[in-house]
Amino acid sequence: MKITDTIRYAGVNDHQVEFARNVAQRMGTIIPVEDINTLGDIITNYDQIVAGMGHGMSSNNAKFNEELEKLVKELY
């Protein structure tokens, strides 16, 4: 695959693909893109894809803010 005049090939090793597949299956926290032709659709539909992933993970930022708020309230 020609990327630019100086970059002739861009790819990953098989173990990286396998790792990405496993994380997607077990954790549901990534969206592997194995076919570059699907990348545009995945980017366009990202919000809908993520909403349907059902990974059940909460935002670390939200959790941090809640805990910080509790600590601050305890100080006053």
BELURNOR-V855504 format. One line per field, one symbol per residue. ss: DSSP state (@ for helix, = for strand, . for the rest). Layout:
ss = ???
This chain:
ss = .............@@@@@@@@@@@@@.........@@@@@@@@@.@@@@@@........@@@@@@@@@@@@@@@@.
